[in-house]
Every structure is written in C-alpha cells, then in structure tokens.
Amino acid sequence: MRIVVTGAAGFIGSHLVERLLDRGDEVVGVDNFDPFYSPAEKRGNLSRALASARFDLEEIDVADAGALGAALRGRAVDAIVHLAAKTGVRPSILDPAGYVRANELATQTLLSEAAARGVRRIVFASSSSVYGNASAVPFREDDPAVHPISPYAATKRAAELLCYTHQLLHGGSLLCLRLFTVYGPRQRPDLAIRKFATLVTAGRPIPLFGSGATQRDYTWIDDIVDGLVAALDRGGRVREEFEIVNLGGGAPTSLTRLVELLGSALDATPVIERLPPQAGDVERTWADVSKAERLLGYRPRVPIEEGIVRFAAWFRGARKVVTRA
C-alpha cells in the first residue's frame, strides 16, 4: 500500500514509518517539524526511513489545506494514519488556540482532503486524556467522555467527533485509537520518563507534582505500533465502520513506582522535589483493552518493569551519541 503518515518525524510516527517500510509498504511522511522540541532530533528519528526509496517526506503543516493538497497531488493514496498533533496537557493551557488549530483544524483539513481523493481507510490517533477524571476505571470506550480537563483533551475529543461525522457522511473505515502514555526509544524530551531519566542521571531533583499517587497506564511503543498497524489492516477487511478503540498497557503504575523503576534501571538514586498538583493533570489512566483485543487482536506484551529496563538501555546509548557529537 501507499500510506500517508502525518507526524512522521515524531516519536510514534517514526516507529510506525519504519514498521510499514519493513513490511514493504510505500510511505509518504508529512511533518512540519514544529520547534516544540528539536527539529534536528526529529530528522534523526527518520534516518532509517530517509534511506529507503519507498519513503518520501513532505515538510508541510497539515492544517494548511493548499500545502497539503499540493503535497499529495498526483499520488495514489490507499490509507492515512493521522498522528500529527500538538501534544501535552500543560502547554495546551498556555496556548489553547494553537491546539485548536493543530488538533481540530488540521484533522478536518486532512479529512476533507481524504474525501476529495476518495481515501476510505483512515486511522486517527486520539488520547486517553479525553476520559478526564469523571470515568470509572478501567476506561471503556463507551464512556461518554464529556468532561475533558485541559484544552489538549478537549481538542482530541473534538477531533474524534469530526472523524465520526466524516465517516457518517463519506463512509469507509475510520478508527480512532485512544493512546495511553506511550514510552520507549525516541520519546519526546518533555515527557515524564525521558525527562526524569535526564534529571536522575544528571544528579538533579525530579519535580513530583502532588503526592506521587497519580497513576498512568504506560504503554511500550512497539505495542502501540502493533495496534496502529492492526487498525490499518482491519480497514482492508471491514470497509465500512467507525470505531473508537483503547490502546494501552492494561495496568496502571503510580508516579512514585515509576521513579523507583527508573532509578533502579539507571543505577541512580532519585532526588525528589515535591510540588503542588498541576492544573489539567488527571488522577489516573487505565485502559480496558478488551475491545482492542476483540477487533484488532491487540495484546500488550511489554510490562512496565521490562519496558523501563529497555528504555534505560536506549537512553544510555542516546546520551553517548549526543556526548560524542
């Protein structure tokens, strides 16, 4: 297939691109190299992909309809995986309008382009943040998810509704995947696991907001990519459907436990700086993945104890490369 992957240079996108290329697909990667973190690091994420003759990179903003149309003009496209977004709860509180543009307008622009080109297989990456604090645990997809507590969460839920309306009007296969706290090699530097690892190895204190009792369903990157690919392939078998599906690890881990695991894996003693809880942070996330197993054959394979050890090994190697550079 020829697959368009937006957000291709990011953490999740670059892993997905490599998986698709490895199995023989052609990929058009779309990324605007937003300076939220180092564009050079993002280009490094694509080093393997850029060496492939089956990969093309388009450096555009998905929200720019003219640029998107020009980038895809003349290309046959079989499917789209939409990962591009502004992410992060706390930054969204400071820039809600930017998040509306990147997460809502860009999604609608891409859906409109898909409709114009007759692309009928779409996978959209949503977020566990849409559940807010009002949900019973574990989170199920039939929860109404009407109480987001950050602009980021609200824009992701709005984008899901845009996807629903698109499928209702234009048909095809459209799966919205709610991703739960993804981690692994190439993780963004602002996300907790990588940020904490950087601080611990530098001997600096880790800012811990609240009591440390908040919980997240941390999910290893390869498990997430398994789910994305399964959703993409399902669109070739079930040609008319709209579904929302959780992709998570299926088990919550407290913030305190996460820090302990990181310290052990990095052979360092974390120093904790206690801070008040922050606005926009949910108390816990926990995915019910039974629907993902039923529809996609999804079964997360990497528990947090194993994943943190793997992450630490990558992190040590990445630091050595940076030091040599």
N, C-alpha and C positions, 0 to 999 in steps of 0.2 A: 504493500500500500504506500501511497504518498500521504504523509500525515503532517499537518501543521501543529507545532507545539509552541504556544506562546509562553513567555517567561523561560525560554530555553536555556539561558545562561545562569539561571538561579540554581539554588541548592537542589530542589526536587527536579526541576526541568532538565538539568544537565544529566542527572542519573537516568531519567526516563529516555532522553535522546540516545544515550549510549545503549540502553537495553533494546530500543527499537532498531538502531543500526546493527547491533549484533545479530538480530534475528532476520535481517535482510530488508527491512523497510527503507523507504526514502523519507527523509525528514526535512521540512522547511522550518527552521528555528526562527522565532520572532522575539526580539528583546530590545528594549530601549536603553538598557544599561543605566538605569536610574542610579544616581550617585548616593542613594541611601547608605550603601556601602561600596567598597572599592570596585569600580568597573574593571580594573586590571585583574582583580581576583575572579570576577565573573568570566572574563575572557579565558583565564586559566582553567576554569571549570569546563570549558568547551574544547580544550586542547586535543582530546582524542577525536571528538566529533569533527573538528575542522580539518582533520587529516583524511576524512572519508569523502570519497567522490559522491556519496549518496546524501550528503548534508549540505544545505545552503543556509546561510544566515542572513536575515533581513533586520537591519537596525532601525526599527521604527516604533512609534508609540501606537499601541492598538486602538487607543481612543481617537486617533486621527483617521477618520474614515477614508479620506483621499489617499493618504500614505499607505493604508492597509490595502485598499483596492489596487493601487499601483504595484505594490509588492507581490501580490498574488495573481496579477493579470497574466493570462496565458498559461497558467499552471493548472493541471488537473489535480484536484484535492479529493481524497477519499474520506478523510476524517480530520477532526480538530480536537486537540486537547488544550483546554484553556487554563493555564496555570498563572499567567501574568496577573499581578495584583500589587497594591500597596499592602504590606502586612504589618502586624504589630498593633497591640491594643493601645499602649500608652502613646505612641506617636500619633495615632488617629485622633486622640483627644485634642492634640495641638493643631492638627491640620484636617479637620473633617471634610472640607470642600475638596481637598486633594484626593482624599479617599473615595469620595463620591465619584470623582472623575475617573480615577484609575480602576475602581472596582465595579461601578454601575455603568457609567457611560461606555467604558471600554468593552464591557461584556455585551451591552446592547449593540455596539458598533460591530463587534465580531459576529454576533448572531445575525444581524442584518446582512452582513457580507456572506455568511453561510447560506442564508435564504436565497440571496440573489444568485449564488453559484450552484444551488441545488445540493449542497453538502448536507447529508442526512444522518451523519454519525458524529456526535459531539459528546465529549466528557468535560465536565466543569469541576474544578477544584474549589470546594467550599471549605468551611471551617467548623470545628467543634464549638467555636465561640458563639455560634448562633443560638445555642441552648441557654445561655445566660445562667443565672442562679436559680431559676424557678423550676428546674426539672428534677424529677426523681431520678435516681441512679440505679442501674446504668442507663445512659441516654439511649432512647429509642427514636427511630426516625419518625414515628407517628406522634411524637410530642409536637404541640403546635408551634414551639419556638418563636414566641411573640414577645419575649422580654429580653432583647439584647441589652447589654450594659456598657457598650462602647460604640463609637461610630464605625470602627472596623467590623464588629459583629453585625451591626445594622446593615452595612453595605453588602456584606456577604449574604445575608438573608434576602435583601432586596434583589441581588443578582440571581439567587435561586428562583425567585418569583418571575423574574424576566425570562429565565430558562423555561419555566413551566409554561408561560404564555407563548413563548416561541414554539415549543413542541405542540401545544394545543392548536396553534394556527397553521404550522407548516409541517407537522408530522416528523417522522424519523425517530431515531434513537437518541435520547438525551439523558445522561446520567449525571447527577450532581453528587459528588463524593465529599462527605464531611471528614476532613483530615484531622487527626488528633495528634498534636505536639510531635511533629516529625523531627528526628535527630539522626546524626550519622556524619560520615565524611562530607566536607564542604558545607556544613551547616553555617548559616549566617553568623557573623561575629557578635551580633547583638542578642542572640537567643541564649537562654539561660545556660544550657550545658556548655556551650563553647565559651561564653563569657565567664562562667565560673571556672572553667579549666584554665583560661588565660590568667585569671586573678590568682588562683591557687598556686600555679607554677611560678608566678612572679612573687609569691610571698605576700600578696596584698589581700586585704579583707574582702570577703564576699558580702555584698548587701543583701540581707534577707528581709524581705518585706512581710510584716506580720509575724505570727508565731512559728512559722515553718510547717504548720499543719495542712496548708493548702495542698491539693493533690492534682496530679496531671496523669493522663493516660499516654505515656511516652511510647512512640511507635518508631521502630527502626526503619530506615529509608528503604531497604530492599523489600520489606513487607508492603510499604506504601506503593512502590513501583509495581509489585505483583498485582495489587488491586487496581491500579490505573490501567495496566495492560489487559487485565481480565475484563474490565469495563469496556475498554476499546474493542476487544474481540467479541464481547457479547453483542455489540451493536451490529455485527455482521450476521448474527443468528436471529436476534429479536429486533426486527426492523422498525417496529412502532411501539415505543414506550417512553414514559417519563418516570424516573425513579430517583429517590434520594437514598443514599447508602452511606453508613458509617464505615470509615477505615481507621481502626485504632489497634492498640495492643491488647485491649480487653482486660486491662488490670491497672488500677491507679497506684501511683507512687507519691509519697509525701515529699515536700521540698527538703525537709530535714534528711530523709533517707537518700534522696538524690545526691546531696552534698557529701554524705558519708561514702556512697559508692564511688563518686568522683575522686575523693581524697585517697581512697584505697587503691583505685586503678592507677592514679598518678603518683602514688607513693609520697603523698604530701599531707600535711595536717591543715585542714581549712581553718581560717580565722573568720569568725562571723561578726558582721556589723548589723545589729538589729535596727530595723527601721519600721515606721508605721505602714499599715496596709495601703496599697495604692488604688486609686480610682480606676475602674474598668477591669480589674482582675477578678475572675470568677473564683469561687471557693474550691471547685473540683471539676475535673472532666473524667468521664469513664464511658467508654463505648460499648454498647451492646452490638456485637458484630455478627449476630445470628443471621441477619438479613444478608450481609455481605457473604457469609458462607453459603447461604442458600442460592443466591443469584450469581455469585462470582466464583464460588469455590475458594473463597478467601479464608486463610488461616494464618494468623501472625505466628512467626516461627522463632523470633528472637526476643527473649525476655530482657527486661531492663538490666539485670545483673550481667548478662552476656554482652548486651549492646554497649554498655558503658566501657567495658574492657576493650571492645573493638574500637570504640570511638577514641579512647585514650591512645591506642596504638597509632591510629591515623593522626591524632593531634600532635604526638611527639614527632612523627615524620614530617608533618607540615611545618612545624616550628623549625626543624633543622633546615628545610629548604629555604625558609624565609631568612634564617640566620646566614646561610651561605650566600644568598642573594645580596 
